[in-house]
């Protein structure tokens, strides 16, 4: 539902499809690029696939983040700091 509304509002934006990380979609840039929260992506994979946190992180790093370099105007994934450095 969120993704469909997003695609209607930003038809040119690249969004993740499989997995969709729909619950991790948190916003957009001024130019319409989708913005995802890394921690929410991990939580969604854990809930949907029943995998542990380490496996979810490895999946995202290997299968999602590595693929971003092959996409024109890819989505942005942010990792919010728990503490100020």
C-alpha positions in Angstrom: 0.0 0.0 0.0 2.7 2.5 0.9 4.7 1.5 -2.2 1.7 1.9 -4.5 1.1 5.4 -3.2 4.8 6.2 -3.5 4.9 5.0 -7.1 1.9 7.1 -7.9 3.4 10.3 -6.4 6.9 9.6 -7.8 6.6 7.4 -10.9 10.2 7.9 -11.9 11.6 7.0 -8.4 13.4 3.7 -8.0 12.0 1.7 -5.1 13.0 -1.8 -3.9 10.7 -4.5 -5.0 11.9 -7.9 -3.8 12.2 -7.5 -0.9 10.2 -4.3 -0.9 11.3 -3.0 2.5 8.0 -1.2 2.5 7.9 -0.5 6.2 11.4 1.0 6.0 10.5 3.6 3.4 10.7 6.8 5.4 10.8 9.7 2.9 12.1 11.2 -0.2 14.6 13.7 -1.5 13.7 16.8 -3.3 14.4 15.1 -6.6 12.1 12.2 -5.7 14.6 9.5 -4.6 13.3 7.1 -2.1 14.9 7.1 1.4 15.0 4.0 3.5 16.0 3.4 7.2 18.6 0.7 7.4 17.5 -0.6 10.8 13.9 -0.8 9.6 15.1 -2.8 6.6 16.8 -5.2 8.9 13.7 -5.5 11.1 11.5 -6.1 8.1 13.7 -8.9 6.8 13.8 -10.5 10.3 10.0 -10.4 10.6 9.2 -11.6 7.0 11.9 -14.2 6.6 12.3 -15.3 10.2 16.1 -14.8 10.1 18.4 -13.4 12.7 19.8 -9.9 12.8 23.2 -10.9 11.5 21.8 -12.7 8.5 19.5 -9.8 7.7 22.4 -7.3 7.8 24.5 -9.6 5.6 21.7 -10.0 3.1 21.1 -6.3 2.8 24.8 -5.5 2.5 25.4 -8.2 -0.1 22.2 -8.2 -2.1 20.9 -4.6 -1.8 23.6 -2.1 -1.1 26.1 -3.7 -3.5 23.5 -3.4 -6.3 22.9 0.3 -5.8 25.9 1.2 -7.9 24.2 -0.3 -10.9 21.1 1.8 -10.7 20.7 5.3 -12.0 19.4 7.6 -9.2 19.2 4.7 -6.7 17.3 4.8 -3.4 19.1 6.2 -0.4 19.7 4.0 2.7 20.4 5.9 5.9 21.8 4.4 9.1 20.7 6.6 12.0 23.3 6.8 14.8 22.2 5.6 18.2 24.7 7.9 19.8 26.5 11.0 18.8 30.1 10.2 17.9 
